[in-house]
Amino acid sequence: GGSTLSPASQKQADARAQREADLKAANPDAVGPVPEDALTASASGLDPYISVAYAQWQVPRVAKARGMSAADLQSMIAAATDKALLGYIGQDGVNVTRLNAALANR
């Protein structure tokens, strides 16, 4: 969940660094840096969306765990992605609830 800690807080910086280390350890085959939305906590912890970058960053781990090809998973991510409002307000987001349901029904 979220916190009331300042972004400049050492406790916040330590928590972010720990999240990054944990994510890298859990997903050693991922390419590139850990996306920012993976390193921060949502205020409610219930947000159904993640960035497309975060979904793509997880492809190696999830594809392996599900016994599927990366290409098939990327197609499912694309199908679960909602575009930014009017194409430019906000950002594209992957609806994790919809993606997980599609994976469960696969």
C-alpha positions as CSV (number, residue, x, y, z in Angstrom):
1,G,0.0,0.0,0.0
2,G,0.9,3.6,-0.1
3,S,2.6,5.6,2.6
4,T,2.9,9.2,3.8
5,L,6.6,9.2,3.5
6,S,8.3,12.0,1.5
7,P,9.9,11.0,-1.8
8,A,13.1,12.4,-0.2
9,S,12.8,10.1,2.8
10,Q,15.6,7.6,3.3
11,K,13.1,5.1,4.5
12,Q,11.2,5.5,1.1
13,A,14.5,5.2,-0.8
14,D,15.4,2.1,1.1
15,A,12.0,0.5,0.3
16,R,12.3,1.4,-3.4
17,A,15.8,-0.2,-3.5
18,Q,14.6,-3.3,-1.8
19,R,11.7,-3.6,-4.3
20,E,14.1,-3.3,-7.1
21,A,16.4,-5.9,-5.8
22,D,13.5,-8.3,-5.1
23,L,12.1,-7.8,-8.6
24,K,15.4,-8.3,-10.3
25,A,16.0,-11.5,-8.3
26,A,12.6,-12.8,-9.2
27,N,13.0,-12.0,-12.9
28,P,16.7,-12.4,-13.8
29,D,16.0,-12.8,-17.5
30,A,14.2,-9.4,-17.8
31,V,15.8,-6.9,-20.2
32,G,16.4,-3.3,-19.2
33,P,15.8,-1.4,-16.0
34,V,12.8,-2.2,-13.7
35,P,9.9,0.1,-14.8
36,E,9.2,2.9,-12.4
37,D,5.6,1.8,-11.6
38,A,7.0,-1.5,-10.3
39,L,9.1,0.4,-7.7
40,T,6.4,2.6,-6.3
41,A,3.3,1.6,-4.3
42,S,-0.2,2.7,-5.4
43,A,-2.1,4.6,-2.7
44,S,-4.7,1.8,-2.5
45,G,-2.7,-1.2,-3.7
46,L,-5.8,-2.1,-5.8
47,D,-5.0,-0.4,-9.1
48,P,-5.9,-2.9,-11.9
49,Y,-3.5,-1.3,-14.3
50,I,0.3,-1.5,-14.8
51,S,2.3,0.2,-17.5
52,V,3.0,-1.6,-20.8
53,A,6.7,-1.4,-20.0
54,Y,6.2,-3.2,-16.7
55,A,4.1,-6.0,-18.4
56,Q,6.7,-6.4,-21.1
57,W,9.5,-6.5,-18.5
58,Q,7.8,-9.5,-16.9
59,V,7.4,-11.5,-20.1
60,P,10.4,-13.8,-19.6
61,R,9.3,-14.9,-16.1
62,V,5.6,-15.2,-16.8
63,A,6.0,-17.0,-20.1
64,K,8.3,-19.5,-18.5
65,A,6.0,-20.0,-15.5
66,R,3.0,-20.5,-17.8
67,G,4.8,-22.7,-20.2
68,M,4.1,-20.5,-23.2
69,S,6.0,-18.5,-25.8
70,A,6.9,-14.9,-25.2
71,A,5.2,-14.0,-28.4
72,D,1.9,-15.5,-27.3
73,L,2.1,-13.7,-24.0
74,Q,2.9,-10.4,-25.7
75,S,-0.2,-10.9,-27.9
76,M,-2.3,-11.4,-24.7
77,I,-0.7,-8.3,-23.2
78,A,-1.6,-6.3,-26.3
79,A,-5.2,-7.5,-26.0
80,A,-5.4,-6.5,-22.4
81,T,-4.0,-3.0,-23.0
82,D,-6.4,-0.1,-22.8
83,K,-5.2,2.9,-24.8
84,A,-4.8,6.4,-23.4
85,L,-8.0,8.4,-23.5
86,L,-8.4,10.0,-26.9
87,G,-4.9,8.6,-27.7
88,Y,-3.1,11.3,-25.7
89,I,-4.6,11.8,-22.3
90,G,-2.8,9.7,-19.7
91,Q,-0.9,6.6,-20.9
92,D,-1.7,3.2,-22.2
93,G,-2.2,0.6,-19.4
94,V,-2.4,-3.1,-19.1
95,N,-5.5,-4.3,-17.3
96,V,-4.0,-7.0,-15.1
97,T,-7.3,-8.4,-14.0
98,R,-8.3,-8.9,-17.7
99,L,-4.9,-10.4,-18.5
100,N,-4.9,-12.8,-15.6
101,A,-8.4,-14.0,-16.5
102,A,-7.2,-14.6,-20.1
103,L,-4.2,-16.5,-18.8
104,A,-6.4,-18.6,-16.5
105,N,-8.7,-19.4,-19.4
106,R,-5.9,-20.3,-21.8
